């Protein structure tokens, strides 16, 4: 059953949708959510709820469904995701394999680059992700 995703108006709504997406490991629904959510709102919507599982489903959804269509949006999401509370904690707990998934997404961003970000932007963001 496909999750119906509508734009979350607050952190509570966002949390509810994220929980449903995460329970079903529904990357397509997560991609829909990230496509309709303004990246700038991500830190506020995530509040203090960022966890490893959520971080990874974001990365995978962006990689499988969004980067090919809109690399600029993916860059924005990665940029604002790094401003979220608990980002550093989550990053510190990633396994080698999980870090490689993040690296893969960055590789796709440099291959699909558009005029919304430069290679310099990408390099400095990679440092924030400790890659």
Backbone as CSV, one residue per row, in Angstrom:
resi,resn,N_x,N_y,N_z,CA_x,CA_y,CA_z,C_x,C_y,C_z
1,UNK,0.857,-1.196,0.000,0.000,0.000,0.000,0.891,1.244,0.000
2,UNK,0.672,2.107,-0.990,1.537,3.279,-1.108,1.116,4.347,-0.107
3,UNK,2.116,4.889,0.557,1.843,5.968,1.499,1.461,7.223,0.735
4,UNK,0.446,7.903,1.226,0.089,9.184,0.612,0.856,10.275,1.355
5,UNK,1.653,11.001,0.620,2.506,12.008,1.242,1.991,13.400,0.923
6,UNK,1.719,14.160,1.972,1.396,15.570,1.740,2.395,16.412,2.526
7,UNK,2.526,17.662,2.157,3.560,18.488,2.776,3.303,18.657,4.273
8,UNK,4.295,18.310,5.088,4.113,18.428,6.538,4.138,19.902,6.954
9,UNK,3.233,20.280,7.874,3.192,21.689,8.260,4.013,21.957,9.517
10,UNK,4.344,20.897,10.247,5.139,21.098,11.461,5.975,19.849,11.768
11,UNK,6.784,19.964,12.807,7.711,18.876,13.154,6.952,17.606,13.534
12,UNK,5.788,17.776,14.170,5.004,16.602,14.565,4.531,15.830,13.334
13,UNK,3.940,16.543,12.371,3.482,15.905,11.122,4.642,15.216,10.414
14,UNK,5.729,15.947,10.327,6.917,15.431,9.645,7.370,14.135,10.332
15,UNK,7.393,14.166,11.653,7.803,12.986,12.428,6.916,11.784,12.164
16,UNK,5.595,12.041,12.086,4.627,10.964,11.821,4.895,10.333,10.452
17,UNK,5.110,11.184,9.453,5.354,10.688,8.090,6.671,9.907,8.046
18,UNK,7.697,10.478,8.678,9.012,9.815,8.705,8.900,8.437,9.360
19,UNK,8.149,8.358,10.453,7.988,7.060,11.130,7.332,6.044,10.225
20,UNK,6.298,6.467,9.500,5.602,5.565,8.580,6.532,5.127,7.453
21,UNK,7.256,6.089,6.898,8.200,5.812,5.810,9.263,4.821,6.279
22,UNK,9.762,5.060,7.484,10.834,4.240,8.036,10.352,2.829,8.354
23,UNK,9.149,2.717,8.917,8.581,1.408,9.244,8.442,0.558,7.990
24,UNK,7.987,1.193,6.913,7.788,0.461,5.652,9.040,0.439,4.765
25,UNK,10.089,1.114,5.217,11.303,1.270,4.401,10.916,1.712,2.977
26,UNK,9.983,2.652,2.923,9.430,3.095,1.650,10.236,4.271,1.090
27,UNK,11.248,3.909,0.309,12.156,4.948,-0.216,11.461,5.865,-1.222
28,UNK,10.509,5.312,-1.974,9.793,6.143,-2.955,8.961,7.201,-2.235
29,UNK,8.297,6.793,-1.153,7.495,7.747,-0.376,8.405,8.776,0.285
30,UNK,9.546,8.332,0.753,10.500,9.251,1.367,10.987,10.274,0.332
31,UNK,11.229,9.803,-0.880,11.644,10.705,-1.957,10.545,11.731,-2.244
32,UNK,9.280,11.278,-2.227,8.153,12.210,-2.410,8.165,13.271,-1.316
33,UNK,8.355,12.812,-0.087,8.380,13.728,1.055,9.488,14.768,0.887
34,UNK,10.676,14.305,0.516,11.811,15.225,0.372,11.642,16.153,-0.831
35,UNK,10.886,15.691,-1.831,10.660,16.519,-3.013,9.703,17.671,-2.708
36,UNK,8.722,17.427,-1.832,7.767,18.507,-1.525,8.152,19.321,-0.290
37,UNK,9.197,18.894,0.421,9.616,19.622,1.620,10.721,20.609,1.262
38,UNK,10.555,21.846,1.672,11.573,22.858,1.442,12.822,22.488,2.257
39,UNK,13.966,22.287,1.577,15.172,21.876,2.299,15.520,22.790,3.483
40,UNK,15.244,24.082,3.330,15.568,25.033,4.407,14.812,24.718,5.688
41,UNK,13.657,24.052,5.540,12.842,23.738,6.723,13.289,22.446,7.412
42,UNK,14.176,21.707,6.761,14.558,20.387,7.272,15.037,20.401,8.735
43,UNK,15.959,21.296,9.105,16.428,21.274,10.500,15.298,21.481,11.514
44,UNK,14.356,22.362,11.187,13.236,22.627,12.085,12.275,21.437,12.119
45,UNK,11.980,20.889,10.933,11.054,19.753,10.863,11.620,18.512,11.546
46,UNK,12.921,18.312,11.416,13.534,17.150,12.053,13.623,17.342,13.561
47,UNK,13.686,18.615,13.974,13.818,18.945,15.382,15.002,18.138,15.956
48,UNK,14.800,17.421,17.062,15.917,16.642,17.620,15.739,15.158,17.334
49,UNK,15.020,14.847,16.252,14.636,13.455,15.975,15.516,12.743,14.949
50,UNK,16.585,13.397,14.519,17.417,12.742,13.503,18.095,11.513,14.093
51,UNK,17.942,10.378,13.408,18.592,9.137,13.832,19.231,8.480,12.625
52,UNK,20.085,7.521,12.901,20.804,6.830,11.841,19.904,6.251,10.763
53,UNK,18.834,5.580,11.203,17.916,4.938,10.239,17.286,5.968,9.314
54,UNK,16.879,7.084,9.901,16.229,8.141,9.134,17.236,8.778,8.182
55,UNK,18.418,9.036,8.713,19.483,9.606,7.892,19.737,8.736,6.664
56,UNK,19.814,7.426,6.880,20.123,6.518,5.772,18.992,6.407,4.758
57,UNK,17.752,6.415,5.239,16.648,6.333,4.267,16.588,7.627,3.450
58,UNK,16.946,8.755,4.055,17.053,10.011,3.305,18.111,9.873,2.210
59,UNK,19.277,9.394,2.592,20.391,9.260,1.645,19.989,8.331,0.495
60,UNK,19.399,7.182,0.837,19.026,6.196,-0.186,17.925,6.734,-1.099
61,UNK,16.950,7.410,-0.521,15.852,7.961,-1.324,16.365,9.013,-2.288
62,UNK,17.238,9.864,-1.790,17.807,10.908,-2.645,18.625,10.267,-3.766
63,UNK,19.355,9.216,-3.419,20.195,8.546,-4.412,19.350,7.822,-5.467
64,UNK,18.347,7.059,-5.036,17.582,6.235,-5.987,16.579,7.024,-6.805
65,UNK,15.997,8.058,-6.208,14.853,8.690,-6.867,15.025,10.150,-7.258
66,UNK,15.939,10.871,-6.596,15.935,12.313,-6.793,17.154,12.836,-7.543
67,UNK,18.328,12.257,-7.282,19.561,12.857,-7.816,19.580,12.912,-9.346
68,UNK,18.984,11.914,-10.001,18.952,11.898,-11.464,18.056,12.990,-12.050
69,UNK,17.001,13.341,-11.295,16.041,14.343,-11.770,16.415,15.754,-11.343
70,UNK,16.864,15.884,-10.091,17.080,17.215,-9.543,18.271,17.251,-8.579
71,UNK,19.491,17.214,-9.147,20.669,17.201,-8.274,20.753,18.441,-7.368
72,UNK,20.219,19.566,-7.843,20.245,20.792,-7.030,19.468,20.628,-5.734
73,UNK,18.324,19.954,-5.847,17.497,19.702,-4.658,18.237,18.772,-3.688
74,UNK,18.907,17.768,-4.213,19.663,16.835,-3.378,20.770,17.581,-2.634
75,UNK,21.468,18.445,-3.359,22.530,19.240,-2.727,21.957,20.069,-1.570
76,UNK,20.827,20.734,-1.840,20.172,21.562,-0.810,19.792,20.719,0.415
77,UNK,19.219,19.555,0.162,18.830,18.693,1.279,20.040,18.251,2.089
78,UNK,21.112,17.877,1.421,22.319,17.461,2.145,22.891,18.623,2.948
79,UNK,22.827,19.811,2.350,23.344,21.004,3.012,22.549,21.274,4.302
80,UNK,21.231,21.274,4.202,20.408,21.588,5.376,20.325,20.439,6.369
81,UNK,20.444,19.215,5.863,20.482,18.057,6.753,21.674,18.177,7.706
82,UNK,22.770,18.722,7.187,23.978,18.857,8.010,23.816,19.926,9.098
83,UNK,22.749,20.732,9.003,22.479,21.763,10.020,21.526,21.245,11.101
84,UNK,21.021,20.028,10.903,20.040,19.484,11.851,20.712,19.116,13.172
85,UNK,19.923,19.241,14.220,20.369,18.794,15.527,20.691,17.298,15.430
86,UNK,21.693,16.855,16.153,22.099,15.437,16.182,22.824,14.974,14.907
87,UNK,23.028,15.865,13.932,23.722,15.457,12.703,25.095,14.860,13.008
88,UNK,25.865,15.561,13.844,27.226,15.098,14.164,27.203,13.741,14.883
89,UNK,26.212,13.561,15.743,26.069,12.296,16.482,25.801,11.156,15.502
90,UNK,24.829,11.385,14.616,24.460,10.367,13.632,25.653,10.033,12.742
91,UNK,26.354,11.067,12.307,27.514,10.886,11.438,28.572,10.017,12.119
92,UNK,28.791,10.292,13.393,29.815,9.575,14.158,29.479,8.088,14.289
93,UNK,28.192,7.763,14.217,27.771,6.376,14.421,27.604,5.573,13.127
94,UNK,27.848,6.209,11.985,27.702,5.480,10.717,28.795,4.426,10.564
95,UNK,28.407,3.285,10.020,29.395,2.238,9.735,30.151,2.603,8.454
96,UNK,31.183,1.849,8.171,31.972,2.086,6.955,31.081,1.955,5.713
97,UNK,30.261,0.929,5.694,29.345,0.662,4.596,28.344,1.828,4.410
98,UNK,27.836,2.335,5.524,26.883,3.445,5.465,27.561,4.719,4.950
99,UNK,28.785,4.928,5.414,29.556,6.085,4.917,29.757,5.984,3.398
100,UNK,29.972,4.764,2.916,30.161,4.560,1.476,28.904,4.930,0.690
101,UNK,27.730,4.681,1.282,26.478,5.078,0.619,26.398,6.591,0.472
102,UNK,26.849,7.292,1.513,26.848,8.756,1.467,27.835,9.230,0.397
103,UNK,29.004,8.591,0.365,30.025,8.921,-0.637,29.479,8.728,-2.057
104,UNK,28.727,7.649,-2.240,28.134,7.332,-3.541,27.199,8.442,-4.009
105,UNK,26.408,8.949,-3.055,25.479,10.030,-3.383,26.262,11.287,-3.795
106,UNK,27.338,11.573,-3.086,28.181,12.720,-3.455,28.810,12.526,-4.839
107,UNK,29.207,11.288,-5.144,29.767,10.998,-6.477,28.733,11.295,-7.561
108,UNK,27.499,10.869,-7.314,26.420,11.124,-8.281,26.161,12.620,-8.422
109,UNK,26.297,13.337,-7.318,26.114,14.785,-7.377,27.184,15.447,-8.232
110,UNK,28.405,14.935,-8.168,29.416,15.570,-9.019,29.255,15.169,-10.479
111,UNK,28.747,13.948,-10.738,28.480,13.543,-12.133,27.290,14.290,-12.739
112,UNK,26.254,14.504,-11.932,25.021,15.138,-12.433,24.969,16.639,-12.160
113,UNK,26.134,17.219,-11.961,26.179,18.602,-11.491,25.405,19.551,-12.400
114,UNK,24.661,20.459,-11.760,24.024,21.526,-12.526,24.475,22.872,-11.966
115,UNK,23.901,23.947,-12.444,24.435,25.264,-12.059,24.002,25.728,-10.670
116,UNK,23.323,24.856,-9.913,22.874,25.263,-8.581,23.960,25.112,-7.521
117,UNK,25.022,24.421,-7.850,26.140,24.298,-6.904,27.410,24.046,-7.703
118,UNK,28.521,24.495,-7.142,29.807,24.306,-7.823,30.529,23.099,-7.231
119,UNK,31.589,22.672,-7.903,32.392,21.570,-7.359,33.014,21.977,-6.023
120,UNK,33.322,23.281,-5.879,33.875,23.769,-4.608,32.833,23.607,-3.489
121,UNK,31.571,23.962,-3.823,30.484,23.799,-2.842,30.413,22.340,-2.398
122,UNK,30.487,21.473,-3.388,30.362,20.049,-3.132,31.508,19.551,-2.261
123,UNK,32.712,20.000,-2.581,33.888,19.605,-1.789,33.773,20.071,-0.348
124,UNK,33.302,21.301,-0.158,33.219,21.769,1.242,32.116,21.045,1.995
125,UNK,31.037,20.672,1.296,29.974,19.905,1.952,30.463,18.491,2.293
126,UNK,31.280,17.926,1.426,31.837,16.586,1.708,32.645,16.611,3.003
127,UNK,33.358,17.701,3.240,34.144,17.811,4.489,33.220,17.816,5.710
128,UNK,32.066,18.485,5.573,31.087,18.514,6.662,30.609,17.089,6.949
129,UNK,30.474,16.283,5.893,30.066,14.879,6.048,31.248,13.969,6.345
130,UNK,32.412,14.588,6.552,33.643,13.862,6.921,34.012,12.793,5.898
131,UNK,33.882,13.147,4.610,34.229,12.195,3.545,35.564,12.594,2.918
